[in-house]
Amino acid sequence: MTINEIQDQIIREFSGFQDEFKKYEHIVKTGKCHQVDDANLRTEEHLIPGCQSNAWLKAQLQNGKLFFTADSEALITRGIIALLLRVFNNQTPEDIAGADLYFIDRIGLASNLSPSRANGLAAVVKNIKSIAHSQQIIS
């Protein structure tokens, strides 16, 4: 699936929630289900600066596509990360670098986050795009 197809899928998924509380419940549930099988992820090297709670991000390039592993101590942040990974995993660095992340606004996430959580979301996206840009240069 393309980045936009995945974003559209997420938007449809969230369209069934009538209020913000239900959306946040879904994000927290997504965070609880997000499994991380990388014992070496939670290190200083992978720590994302700018997040309210500790969050870690690691990437691997395989066959021209990026695969991310990420985690956070906070369930809401972990849920947001899981959504971002759903969009960006198994995509080319070029597609990631040029992606317009419209799903964040369309599901109402951006407008309902606290300023510190919004800064954390921006930091995660910035790190993912930075990795994609650096992989474009290497490729």
N, C-alpha and C positions, 0 to 999 in steps of 0.2 A: 504494500500500500504506500501511497505517496504521503508526504507530510500533510498536505491539505486534506486528503481523504481521512487520515487519522484524526485531524482536528475536527472535521465535520462529524465524525463518529462520536467524539467526545461531546460536542455541542448537542447532538441528538440525545445522548445519554443524560446530559444535565437538563435538557428541556422538560423532562418529566417531573422535575422538582419544582413545586410551586413557591416555596419560600427559601430564604437564605439558610435557615437552620438545617433544612434537609440537604442542601448542597454541601454544607460543612460536615454533616454526618457522613455523607458519601465520601468526601475527601479523607476524613479520618478512617473510615472503613478501608479505603484504598491504601492508606498508610499502614494499617494493621496487616493487610494482605501482602504488602511489598516485602518480598524475601531477598535478603542479600547474603550470598554465599561466598564472600570474599573476606577472609580473616585479615588481610593486609590493607583493607580500605581505610579503616579508622586510624590514620596516621596524620601527622602534621603536614606531610607532603601533599596529601589529598584534601586537606581542610579548605573549605571555601570561605574566603574572607567576606565579611559584610552580612552574614546571616545572623539573625537574632539567636537562634539555637545552633549548636554545632551541626555542620553538614559536610559531607565528604563526597568527592566526585573523582572518578577515574575513567579513562577512556582507552580503548584498544581499536586499532585499525585492522580489519580483516577483510581481505578480498575487495578492497576499495570502499568499504563501508565502516562507519563508526559504531561501536557498541560501548555504552556507558554503564557503569556501576555507580550507584549513589545511595546514600543513606543519611539519616538525620536522627537526632535524639528525640525530636518532637514529632508526634504523630501527624499533625497538620502539615508540617514541612515535609515529612516523609511522603504524605499523600500527594502533595503538589509535585514533589520530585518524581514520584511514580507516574504521574500524568505527563510530565515533561519527557521522561524516558520513553514512555509509550509513543510519543510523537517523534523523538529523535533517534531512537535505536534503529539500527539496520538501514541507515540513510547515508548517502555520500556526504563527504565534507562540503562539497559545493552546494548541495541542496540545503544542508543545515545552515551554512553561512548566509545563504540568501533567503532563508525562510522568514515569512511574516507570521508571527505568532498571534493570530487573531482570536484563537479559542479562549485565551485568558480573559479578554474583554467580553466576548460573547456569552460566556457562562456566568459573568458577573463577578469573577474572582478578583480582578484588579481593583474594582471600586469598593470592595468590602473587606480588603485586608488592612490591618493596622499599618501605619507607616513603616515600622520596623520589619514586619513580614513582607511588605511590598518591596522594601530594599533587599531583603533576602532572596525573594523571587527574582528580582532583577540581577542579583549577583550570580545566581545559579545559571540563568539564561546567558549572561555575559561570559561566564566560564565555558559553557558548552559551545557557544559561538566562537570564542577565542581558540578553543581546541580545534574546531572545524577549520578556522582560518589557518592555523599553523599546519594542519595536515594538508591543506591545499598547496601551501608553499613547498612542503616536502615532496608531495606527489609529482 
